[in-house]
Amino acid sequence: MPSYLDRKDFLDVHNMGSIIENVGRLMDFNYANYGDDANFLLNVLHRDVTRIQEHRRKGDGEEPYPMPEVLYVQLDNVGTNKSVMLLAYISWLVMSGAFKKVKVNFLIVGHTHENIDQMFSRFSVRLKRKLAMTLDEMMEIAKECFSDGIFTTAVAKVHDLKTWFGGRYENVCGISTQQTFKTFKNEAGEVVVQYKMYSTDKKWLPEEGLKVLNSMPENLPDFVKPKAFSKEGLTKLEDLVDGMRTILSTTFTPTHEAWWAELLRKQRKLTEEGIFEEPNVPFVLPSKLHARLMATTQIQSPTIRTYVQMCFPRINIT
């Protein structure tokens, strides 16, 4: 990195990664127009659920696989992950019929290391060796890290699940110290949540369960209003482009010029006119196909399970 460019302000990029058992590795990238919060986490988790269902729906190319009945989610133990919104969302998954049960486990802070850490480590090492001058190049570098592949997505718009669930869930106290949660239907047919301090604990609490989500949301969620870059921030990005153009010379190609010109044009329109040109992304409801499959096929295998790990470091394009 030339020292001249090292003094510039770069484009902030957020990256949330997932590993889905039997599906693959995934990285979702977005700009600072959307915050690193519980709502963004749920958007990525929801995309992972639909990715699981799409994978099962395709099956072996001729016949679909039965949909999983139990969803296992493993998350880093940070504040944006452990929220009542997450409990409301997994309750909604059970209430909607997407899964019979959802179990969420939070890693113990400072005492864990997992395969998703290795995924980001390889990505970080690769970024130290290669210069990513656009988000497209950053996603290509991620793909180069793994011989067995990785799926990358540039997130243009984010659904407002916080407002969608608003007024439909109960505030739950005392969950910050708990590590493991599960949601299921009790004998009365109500969707409830239980928790315990450690996954090795024998007893789930409370015995009667907590009713977090009171009712199913109506219609579909709207989009989060994106945050606009400040005029000063856009000026700094323009200064960065001038620096790359001057210092990197022919390394900064017409393709790079066009990419940055389009990004600055869209962000300037959002800043000056409040208009975000990115296309709408449909909200995909979870499928209930597994119930029909299990009713029509003779499957005697144990309960089918699927498993998701998620992690999200913050990365700068450098």
C-alpha positions as CSV (number, residue, x, y, z in Angstrom):
1,M,0.0,0.0,0.0
2,P,1.6,3.3,-1.1
3,S,1.9,5.6,2.0
4,Y,0.0,8.3,0.1
5,L,-3.0,6.1,-0.2
6,D,-2.6,4.8,3.3
7,R,-3.5,8.3,4.6
8,K,-6.8,8.3,2.7
9,D,-10.3,7.5,4.0
10,F,-11.5,4.2,2.5
11,L,-14.9,2.9,1.7
12,D,-16.2,1.1,4.8
13,V,-17.5,-2.4,4.0
14,H,-19.3,-4.7,6.4
15,N,-19.0,-8.5,5.8
16,M,-21.2,-11.1,7.5
17,G,-20.2,-14.7,7.0
18,S,-22.1,-18.0,7.3
19,I,-21.3,-21.6,7.0
20,I,-24.3,-23.8,6.3
21,E,-23.8,-27.5,6.7
22,N,-24.1,-29.4,3.3
23,V,-24.7,-26.1,1.5
24,G,-21.4,-24.2,1.8
25,R,-19.7,-21.0,2.8
26,L,-21.4,-17.6,2.3
27,M,-20.3,-14.0,2.7
28,D,-22.8,-11.1,2.6
29,F,-21.2,-7.6,1.9
30,N,-22.8,-4.2,2.4
31,Y,-21.8,-0.6,2.7
32,A,-22.2,1.7,5.7
33,N,-25.7,2.7,4.5
34,Y,-27.0,0.0,6.9
35,G,-25.9,-0.5,10.5
36,D,-24.3,-3.6,12.0
37,D,-27.3,-4.3,14.2
38,A,-29.8,-7.0,15.2
39,N,-32.0,-6.2,12.2
40,F,-29.1,-6.8,9.7
41,L,-28.2,-10.1,11.4
42,L,-31.8,-11.3,11.0
43,N,-31.8,-10.4,7.4
44,V,-28.7,-12.5,6.8
45,L,-30.1,-15.4,8.9
46,H,-33.4,-15.2,7.0
47,R,-31.5,-15.4,3.7
48,D,-29.6,-18.4,5.0
49,V,-32.9,-20.1,5.9
50,T,-34.2,-19.5,2.3
51,R,-30.9,-20.8,1.0
52,I,-31.2,-24.0,3.0
53,Q,-34.7,-24.5,1.6
54,E,-33.7,-23.7,-2.0
55,H,-30.9,-26.3,-1.7
56,R,-33.3,-28.9,-0.3
57,R,-35.9,-28.1,-2.9
58,K,-33.4,-28.8,-5.7
59,G,-32.4,-32.1,-4.2
60,D,-30.4,-34.4,-6.4
61,G,-31.7,-32.7,-9.6
62,E,-34.6,-35.1,-10.0
63,E,-36.2,-35.4,-6.6
64,P,-36.2,-32.7,-3.8
65,Y,-34.8,-33.5,-0.4
66,P,-37.1,-33.4,2.6
67,M,-37.0,-30.1,4.4
68,P,-35.2,-30.1,7.8
69,E,-37.4,-30.2,10.8
70,V,-34.8,-28.8,13.3
71,L,-32.6,-25.7,12.7
72,Y,-29.4,-25.3,14.7
73,V,-27.8,-21.8,14.7
74,Q,-24.5,-21.0,16.3
75,L,-23.6,-17.4,16.8
76,D,-20.8,-15.3,18.3
77,N,-21.8,-14.0,21.7
78,V,-22.1,-10.2,21.0
79,G,-24.8,-7.8,21.8
80,T,-26.2,-7.4,18.3
81,N,-26.7,-11.2,18.1
82,K,-28.4,-11.9,21.4
83,S,-31.6,-9.9,21.3
84,V,-35.3,-10.3,21.8
85,M,-35.7,-9.7,18.1
86,L,-33.8,-12.9,17.4
87,L,-36.1,-14.9,19.8
88,A,-39.1,-13.4,18.0
89,Y,-37.7,-14.4,14.6
90,I,-37.0,-18.0,15.6
91,S,-40.4,-18.2,17.2
92,W,-41.8,-16.9,13.9
93,L,-40.0,-19.7,12.0
94,V,-41.7,-22.3,14.2
95,M,-45.1,-20.5,14.1
96,S,-45.0,-20.3,10.3
97,G,-44.3,-24.0,10.0
98,A,-40.8,-23.7,8.5
99,F,-39.3,-25.8,11.3
100,K,-40.6,-27.8,14.2
101,K,-37.9,-26.6,16.5
102,V,-35.1,-24.0,16.4
103,K,-32.0,-24.2,18.7
104,V,-29.6,-21.3,19.1
105,N,-26.2,-21.6,20.8
106,F,-23.9,-18.6,21.6
107,L,-20.2,-19.2,21.9
108,I,-18.6,-18.5,25.2
109,V,-16.6,-15.3,25.0
110,G,-12.9,-15.8,25.0
111,H,-13.0,-19.6,25.1
112,T,-13.9,-20.6,21.6
113,H,-12.4,-21.2,18.1
114,E,-14.3,-22.6,15.2
115,N,-14.1,-23.3,11.5
116,I,-15.7,-20.0,10.6
117,D,-12.8,-18.2,12.2
118,Q,-10.5,-20.1,9.8
119,M,-12.7,-18.9,6.9
120,F,-12.1,-15.3,7.8
121,S,-8.5,-15.9,8.6
122,R,-7.8,-17.1,5.1
123,F,-9.7,-14.2,3.7
124,S,-7.7,-11.7,5.8
125,V,-4.4,-13.3,4.7
126,R,-5.4,-13.1,1.1
127,L,-6.4,-9.4,1.4
128,K,-2.9,-8.6,2.7
129,R,-1.4,-9.9,-0.5
130,K,-3.9,-8.5,-3.0
131,L,-5.3,-5.0,-3.4
132,A,-9.1,-4.8,-3.7
133,M,-10.0,-1.5,-5.4
134,T,-13.7,-2.3,-5.7
135,L,-16.3,-4.4,-3.9
136,D,-16.4,-6.7,-6.9
137,E,-12.7,-7.4,-6.6
138,M,-13.0,-8.0,-2.8
139,M,-15.7,-10.6,-3.5
140,E,-13.6,-12.3,-6.1
141,I,-10.7,-12.4,-3.7
142,A,-13.0,-14.2,-1.2
143,K,-13.8,-16.8,-3.9
144,E,-10.1,-17.4,-4.5
145,C,-9.6,-18.4,-0.9
146,F,-11.4,-21.7,-1.1
147,S,-11.0,-24.4,-3.7
148,D,-14.4,-25.9,-2.9
149,G,-16.1,-22.5,-3.4
150,I,-17.8,-19.7,-1.6
151,F,-21.0,-17.8,-2.3
152,T,-20.7,-14.0,-2.1
153,T,-23.6,-11.4,-2.2
154,A,-23.6,-7.6,-2.3
155,V,-26.6,-6.6,-0.2
156,A,-28.3,-3.7,-1.8
157,K,-31.4,-3.4,0.4
158,V,-32.4,-4.6,3.9
159,H,-35.8,-5.5,5.1
160,D,-37.1,-3.8,8.3
161,L,-37.8,-6.8,10.4
162,K,-37.7,-4.8,13.6
163,T,-40.7,-2.8,12.6
164,W,-42.4,-5.9,11.1
165,F,-42.2,-7.7,14.5
166,G,-42.9,-4.4,16.4
167,G,-45.7,-4.7,19.0
168,R,-46.0,-8.4,18.5
169,Y,-43.3,-9.7,20.9
170,E,-42.7,-9.5,24.6
171,N,-39.7,-8.0,26.2
172,V,-37.7,-10.7,27.9
173,C,-35.3,-9.9,30.8
174,G,-32.3,-11.9,31.9
175,I,-31.3,-13.4,28.6
176,S,-27.9,-11.7,28.4
177,T,-26.2,-14.4,30.6
178,Q,-27.8,-17.4,28.9
179,Q,-25.9,-19.3,26.2
180,T,-28.5,-21.7,24.7
181,F,-32.1,-21.1,23.5
182,K,-34.7,-23.2,21.9
183,T,-38.2,-22.5,20.5
184,F,-40.9,-25.1,19.9
185,K,-44.6,-25.7,20.3
186,N,-45.8,-26.9,23.7
187,E,-48.6,-29.3,24.4
188,A,-51.1,-26.5,24.1
189,G,-49.9,-25.6,20.6
190,E,-48.2,-22.4,21.7
191,V,-44.8,-21.4,20.5
192,V,-42.5,-20.9,23.5
193,V,-38.9,-20.2,24.2
194,Q,-36.7,-21.9,26.8
195,Y,-33.1,-21.3,27.8
196,K,-30.2,-22.5,29.9
197,M,-26.8,-21.2,30.9
198,Y,-24.7,-23.9,29.2
199,S,-25.5,-26.5,26.6
200,T,-24.4,-29.2,29.0
201,D,-27.0,-28.1,31.6
202,K,-29.7,-30.7,32.0
203,K,-32.7,-28.5,32.7
204,W,-34.3,-26.0,30.4
205,L,-35.9,-22.8,32.0
206,P,-38.5,-21.8,32.6
207,E,-40.4,-25.1,32.7
208,E,-43.5,-23.6,31.2
209,G,-41.6,-21.7,28.6
210,L,-41.7,-18.0,27.6
211,K,-44.2,-16.8,25.0
212,V,-42.1,-14.3,23.1
213,L,-44.1,-13.8,19.9
214,N,-47.8,-13.1,20.4
215,S,-49.0,-13.2,16.7
216,M,-47.9,-13.6,13.1
217,P,-46.9,-10.4,11.4
218,E,-49.3,-9.3,8.6
219,N,-48.3,-8.5,5.0
220,L,-44.5,-8.4,4.2
221,P,-41.8,-6.2,5.8
222,D,-40.9,-2.9,4.2
223,F,-37.3,-1.8,3.6
224,V,-35.0,0.0,6.1
225,K,-34.3,3.6,5.1
226,P,-30.6,3.6,4.1
227,K,-28.3,6.1,5.8
228,A,-26.8,8.7,3.5
229,F,-23.2,9.5,3.3
230,S,-22.3,13.0,4.4
231,K,-21.2,15.5,1.8
232,E,-17.8,15.5,3.5
233,G,-17.7,11.7,3.3
234,L,-18.4,11.7,-0.4
235,T,-15.7,14.4,-0.9
236,K,-13.2,12.1,0.9
237,L,-14.2,9.2,-1.4
238,E,-13.7,11.4,-4.4
239,D,-10.2,12.3,-3.0
240,L,-9.5,8.6,-2.6
241,V,-10.4,7.9,-6.3
242,D,-8.1,10.8,-7.4
243,G,-5.3,9.3,-5.3
244,M,-5.7,5.8,-6.8
245,R,-5.8,7.4,-10.3
246,T,-2.6,9.4,-9.7
247,I,-0.5,6.9,-7.7
248,L,-1.6,3.6,-9.2
249,S,-1.5,4.8,-12.8
250,T,-2.4,2.0,-15.2
251,T,-3.3,-0.3,-12.4
252,F,-6.3,1.8,-11.9
253,T,-8.2,0.7,-15.0
254,P,-11.2,2.2,-16.9
255,T,-13.2,-0.6,-15.2
256,H,-12.3,0.8,-11.8
257,E,-13.1,4.3,-13.0
258,A,-16.6,3.2,-14.1
259,W,-17.3,1.3,-10.9
260,W,-16.4,4.2,-8.6
261,A,-18.2,6.7,-10.8
262,E,-21.4,4.7,-10.5
263,L,-21.1,4.2,-6.8
264,L,-20.5,7.9,-6.2
265,R,-23.4,8.8,-8.4
266,K,-25.8,6.6,-6.5
267,Q,-24.5,7.7,-3.1
268,R,-24.6,11.4,-4.1
269,K,-28.2,11.0,-5.2
270,L,-29.1,9.5,-1.9
271,T,-27.3,12.3,0.0
272,E,-28.7,15.2,-2.1
273,E,-32.2,13.9,-3.1
274,G,-32.9,11.1,-0.6
275,I,-33.3,8.7,-3.5
276,F,-31.8,5.2,-3.3
277,E,-31.8,3.6,-6.7
278,E,-31.1,0.0,-5.8
279,P,-33.8,-2.4,-6.9
280,N,-36.2,-3.9,-4.4
281,V,-35.4,-7.4,-3.2
282,P,-38.4,-9.6,-2.5
283,F,-38.9,-11.0,1.0
284,V,-39.1,-14.8,0.5
285,L,-41.4,-16.5,3.0
286,P,-40.1,-19.8,4.4
287,S,-41.4,-22.9,2.7
288,K,-43.7,-25.5,4.3
289,L,-42.7,-28.0,1.6
290,H,-41.2,-30.4,4.2
291,A,-44.6,-31.1,5.7
292,R,-46.0,-32.2,2.3
293,L,-42.9,-34.2,1.5
294,M,-42.9,-36.1,4.8
295,A,-46.6,-36.9,4.3
296,T,-46.2,-38.3,0.8
297,T,-42.8,-40.1,1.0
298,Q,-41.9,-43.2,2.9
299,I,-38.9,-41.9,5.0
300,Q,-38.0,-43.7,8.1
301,S,-34.7,-41.8,8.8
302,P,-34.1,-39.9,12.1
303,T,-35.0,-36.3,12.4
304,I,-33.3,-34.2,9.7
305,R,-31.3,-31.3,11.0
306,T,-29.4,-28.4,9.5
307,Y,-26.8,-26.2,11.1
308,V,-25.7,-22.6,10.5
309,Q,-22.7,-20.7,11.9
310,M,-22.5,-16.9,11.5
311,C,-19.8,-14.4,12.2
312,F,-19.2,-10.8,11.1
313,P,-15.9,-9.0,11.4
314,R,-15.6,-5.5,10.0
315,I,-13.3,-5.1,6.9
316,N,-12.1,-2.1,5.0
317,I,-11.2,-2.1,1.3
318,T,-7.5,-1.3,1.3
